[in-house]
Amino acid sequence: MPLFFAAQAKKEASVTALSRQRAKRPQIHAPVGQGVRQIWEAANLSQRRAILSEVLVGVKVLPKPNSAPKKFLAEYYVPLWKTDD
């Protein structure tokens, strides 16, 4: 049992350190609204993630038939947008 507790303490310390690092990062506020398409084109990866987190809850993945090609097909992915309710 001591081996388990030692490993658990090490993992908890790692998670705590990562949480502290994340808290120190500057928060990026996404410019959502009019003109966001132009901003998207010039945005880096972090900025694009911030924009998506402002407007998107998730993506629903629909089942593909076995006969479908093994490549990305947009019709099997449905964006779940945030609403203002």
Secondary structure, 3 states (H helix, E strand, C coil): CHHHHHHHHHHHHHHHHHHHHHHHCCCCCCCCCCCHHHHHHHCCHHHHHHHHHHHEEEEEECCCCCCCCCCCCHHHEEEEECCCC
